[in-house]
């Protein structure tokens, strides 16, 4: 609690980047490990951003004059006495503190056994001459799977430093540049990936489409299959305004082994019903065909949508035929 | 001989064992309810056949046969308990329902077969999910049937009828007199109307993948895939027969099927502006090697050819087109479906109204268009134009001028490393543009980003000589970078709205930045 209090006091300095490097690092580590301080820090940042976005308003001359006029008599009040520091008391207190520390140290030194120091070879670590950004590598297992708030993360990059191991990495900027590495099945990693995928505003390098392709490569492996990834892609399919991204999302859903959830099916049905891009509709119906072929049952609403699509005169013929194909391979619930 | 008999016995037992292990319960119940002559009778059945017959009695007689099959007695009991038949409503609206739990043990299955007699004047509505047969006969009221599978047979129904089935066949036996309008449709089944020789009605039909057949002397007019015509005397009620993949037929009672005629529809598939319509129509074609020119037009169906030692000209109404190597020019048009084209030595013209396009190599360039979908071109050696109505465009190695445009999607172009200069135009109305060129590549660069979020979208290039200007236009920020790369060269024009532009001039700049 004391830590939290101290950290919160140092947040304004952290925000204005006026803390020294050591304290800054400590503060960041604490914020990342403490949900309450993370929330506080996010609130600080949000307020700071909002303040920056506020327009500068010119104070009307009339208001300024009235304000100054109200201040003038206050300055002239004669019962205001200037504060004087009590110098003597301060020196006495400081002297007492020094005496106490010295006395305690002397007593402790006499009472305890002598310390034997084993000589060790000294090494000099060469510090980088100049650093423009902090870069920290964190194992996914050390992170909490719950992402607090809606942190703004930028410059997201999917990395795989060693293709031979079964680890993946995600680098991004939050309060500093962070690289999180871990197993594709690690819950924290999955949540982080899902968060990045769902957040259309996170600038992913080189593009969100490529990021989804990367997810496809990683999670098409049945060993890595996870319904949360499928669910995140379903959200992308529903919400992303970028057609290329939606195409990639639905294409990936076609191949993900864990994509037969009710939520995913609903997203595919919605895409088939109303996505303006025919390629998305084609892939959505193909994904449904895959699901039907896998033996999954379809509910009445899904069947109705497929029937409507198959009979829809103004729909692309290929989409209609695919809808019919799905119907022919369906096992009704 | 004994061995054979033993083996046959074992096989027989192996097949029969599951049936022997199965336990079954069949319960038959009969109930009677009063019905108004002008009332409505509704049947909702999840699984099982339904038969509704019109009679002169002013009551509904419902015979229901509940059959439960299970792997053991406990499961059987569970199935019997959970398969509930409810009869609701009153004399005006009587409804019989089968209720099954949304999720239940797979150790049992159940079906309820209904045999119902109702006054012949009532309206009948049937909703069925799984059935082998739905039969409605001798009804003067309106009949509506919605089913998923199984055949639907309407016999002597003189009221208006609507039948809509997903996978079932529809047979409508039209009465000799008092025929009413009927709308009969199936997605994957056939729709047949059997009528007496003197029946007169208007026939409206449509089938996408099947055929329109008749034994009547009918004259029809096609409008697209739909046709309209008269049977016998003009006028009368309208019978609509629709199927997506099955046949539709109007057949005269007593006339053998050997006399059936196919209604010839004119070739409605016009691949303009690429030339006159092709007359030869096939459903599906698959060939390994074609010597000389390959020319095919298919209304519906897939085309897959391994190698064409000449020009290729393929048109399809809907289907996937997959061509391997094409030694000559390649001209592919599809009204819907993905295109997958290999190495084209001549010029390529590939167009689909909807679907992805993948071209391995366009040695002489050409035009590649999709109404919506991703375009992937792995190599081009000539002037190439790529257009997508929505979707990414990726050119892995461009050894010729490129003009790429998408309504929404990223454009990634990697210019051949050996080229000193080349004209490139890439425009996306929503998305990013990424251009990779060799370090020695020379160009006059004009890159523009229009964005509402200039903190996220920008122009990123490792070209120091680029001059960047920013201005506010209509609430958006326009960022424009112009300049010469390596002393200048052909014009490179890049444009991205709500996205970024990235120009890489590294040696061997990777096209796929993410590699695993």
Boltz contact constraints between the chains, C-beta under 6 A:
constraints:
  - contact:
      token1: [A, 158]
      token2: [B, 514]
      max_distance: 6.0
  - contact:
      token1: [A, 160]
      token2: [B, 516]
      max_distance: 6.0
  - contact:
      token1: [A, 163]
      token2: [B, 516]
      max_distance: 6.0
  - contact:
      token1: [A, 203]
      token2: [B, 456]
      max_distance: 6.0
  - contact:
      token1: [A, 206]
      token2: [B, 434]
      max_distance: 6.0
  - contact:
      token1: [A, 206]
      token2: [B, 513]
      max_distance: 6.0
  - contact:
      token1: [A, 207]
      token2: [B, 410]
      max_distance: 6.0
  - contact:
      token1: [A, 207]
      token2: [B, 432]
      max_distance: 6.0
  - contact:
      token1: [A, 209]
      token2: [B, 392]
      max_distance: 6.0
  - contact:
      token1: [A, 209]
      token2: [B, 410]
      max_distance: 6.0
  - contact:
      token1: [A, 210]
      token2: [B, 514]
      max_distance: 6.0
  - contact:
      token1: [A, 214]
      token2: [B, 514]
      max_distance: 6.0
  - contact:
      token1: [A, 217]
      token2: [B, 516]
      max_distance: 6.0
  - contact:
      token1: [A, 243]
      token2: [B, 390]
      max_distance: 6.0
  - contact:
      token1: [A, 243]
      token2: [B, 391]
      max_distance: 6.0
  - contact:
      token1: [A, 243]
      token2: [B, 408]
      max_distance: 6.0
  - contact:
      token1: [A, 243]
      token2: [B, 409]
      max_distance: 6.0
  - contact:
      token1: [A, 244]
      token2: [B, 391]
      max_distance: 6.0
  - contact:
      token1: [A, 244]
      token2: [B, 392]
      max_distance: 6.0
  - contact:
      token1: [A, 244]
      token2: [B, 409]
      max_distance: 6.0
  - contact:
      token1: [A, 244]
      token2: [B, 410]
      max_distance: 6.0
  - contact:
      token1: [A, 244]
      token2: [B, 431]
      max_distance: 6.0
  - contact:
      token1: [A, 247]
      token2: [B, 374]
      max_distance: 6.0
  - contact:
      token1: [A, 247]
      token2: [B, 391]
      max_distance: 6.0
  - contact:
      token1: [A, 277]
      token2: [B, 372]
      max_distance: 6.0
  - contact:
      token1: [A, 277]
      token2: [B, 390]
      max_distance: 6.0
  - contact:
      token1: [A, 278]
      token2: [B, 354]
      max_distance: 6.0
  - contact:
      token1: [A, 278]
      token2: [B, 372]
      max_distance: 6.0
  - contact:
      token1: [A, 279]
      token2: [B, 354]
      max_distance: 6.0
  - contact:
      token1: [A, 279]
      token2: [B, 372]
      max_distance: 6.0
  - contact:
      token1: [A, 279]
      token2: [B, 373]
      max_distance: 6.0
  - contact:
      token1: [A, 279]
      token2: [B, 391]
      max_distance: 6.0
  - contact:
      token1: [A, 282]
      token2: [B, 354]
      max_distance: 6.0
  - contact:
      token1: [A, 282]
      token2: [B, 355]
      max_distance: 6.0
  - contact:
      token1: [A, 307]
      token2: [B, 166]
      max_distance: 6.0
  - contact:
      token1: [A, 310]
      token2: [B, 187]
      max_distance: 6.0
  - contact:
      token1: [A, 310]
      token2: [B, 244]
      max_distance: 6.0
  - contact:
      token1: [A, 316]
      token2: [B, 336]
      max_distance: 6.0
  - contact:
      token1: [A, 316]
      token2: [B, 354]
      max_distance: 6.0
  - contact:
      token1: [A, 317]
      token2: [B, 317]
      max_distance: 6.0
  - contact:
      token1: [A, 317]
      token2: [B, 318]
      max_distance: 6.0
  - contact:
      token1: [A, 317]
      token2: [B, 336]
      max_distance: 6.0
  - contact:
      token1: [A, 318]
      token2: [B, 318]
      max_distance: 6.0
  - contact:
      token1: [A, 318]
      token2: [B, 336]
      max_distance: 6.0
  - contact:
      token1: [A, 318]
      token2: [B, 337]
      max_distance: 6.0
  - contact:
      token1: [A, 321]
      token2: [B, 318]
      max_distance: 6.0
  - contact:
      token1: [A, 324]
      token2: [B, 187]
      max_distance: 6.0
  - contact:
      token1: [A, 324]
      token2: [B, 188]
      max_distance: 6.0
  - contact:
      token1: [A, 324]
      token2: [B, 244]
      max_distance: 6.0
  - contact:
      token1: [A, 324]
      token2: [B, 245]
      max_distance: 6.0
  - contact:
      token1: [A, 327]
      token2: [B, 166]
      max_distance: 6.0
  - contact:
      token1: [A, 327]
      token2: [B, 187]
      max_distance: 6.0
  - contact:
      token1: [A, 328]
      token2: [B, 167]
      max_distance: 6.0
  - contact:
      token1: [A, 328]
      token2: [B, 188]
      max_distance: 6.0
  - contact:
      token1: [A, 332]
      token2: [B, 129]
      max_distance: 6.0
  - contact:
      token1: [A, 332]
      token2: [B, 130]
      max_distance: 6.0
  - contact:
      token1: [A, 332]
      token2: [B, 148]
      max_distance: 6.0
